[in-house]
Amino acid sequence: MAVSIRSSKDEALEAEEKDEARWKVYSDGSGIDGKIGASAVLYRDGQEIRVSRLQLGADTDHTVYEAEGIGISLGLGLLWAERCVEGDVTIAVDSQPAIKATTNRRPTPSHYIWDDIHVHAAAVRRKHPEARITIRWTPGHRDVLGNERADEEAKKAAQEGSSRPGAIPPIYRNRVLPVSRSARKQ
């Protein structure tokens, strides 16, 4: 997977406007009402086709940073579930630290999440070898439709709970997520 983080919000928004990838995933994490949620929204040819949400749990046990990473993993799960994905694929994420963590192989907070991302990315590459995935920074709350949808769905995950099991990657269906030391310190 390639990573693209532009040096300014304006440059990142310009990259978003010029992005002609047939497949786009927008992912996000959110904390609201004492809960943490993650989401991914999949688009094909500009049309929303699937959503995946996961409620991580209480904000005393989990962080939005974790949810941002799990959102990327949910997005990869949505891509994997498709029959045929070819060409350029963009995963748009509004968290630069989460994107940077995808390239870090050293242990970091919540490292299991980034390991899951690499497992999901490898599975997508095996199933869809013609897909060229780029994780790209897209500034949040700047009227980017896909990003706004992912934000809505992440809040919905936090407040209302996870998607039905079939819309969640198997690795997260019955998994109890480890408590985050960072969340406990806050």
C-alpha positions, 0 to 999 in steps of 0.5 A: 500500500502506498501512503499519501500525506500532502503538506497542507489541507488545501493540497490534500483537498485538491488531491481529493478533488482530482482523485479518479479512483474507481474504488474509494473508501472513507474511514473514520473514528469517533468518540461521543456519549462516552463510547468509541466507534469506527466506520468505513464507507465504500464507494464504487464509481462515486456511488456508496455501496457498503458501510461497516461500523464497529463499536469499540466500547467505552472511552475509558477503555478505547481511544479515537486513535484506535478507532481511526486504525480500525476504520482503515481495517474495516475499509480493507474488509469491505474491499476484500468482500467485493467480487472484483476490485481492479485499478486505483483504490483510495482509502481516505483517512482524516487522521495523519497519525493513523496513516503514519502508523500503517508504515511503522513496524515498531511496537506502538500504542494499540499495535495489534490494530496496525498488525490487523491492517497489514493482515487485511491488506495482504488478503486484499492483495491476494484476492485482488492482485490488480488493485493498487491501494493508496491510503491518503490523508483527507482533512476532516470536516471540510465538506468532503462527502465521503469523509462526512459520511464516514464521520456520521457512521463512526458516530452511529457506531459509537452511539448505536453499536456495530453493523450486523456481523456479516458487514464486519471483518471476521477478525472483529466479529467476536473479538474483545478488544484489549483495553488501551493503556492510553485511554486509561491514562486520560 
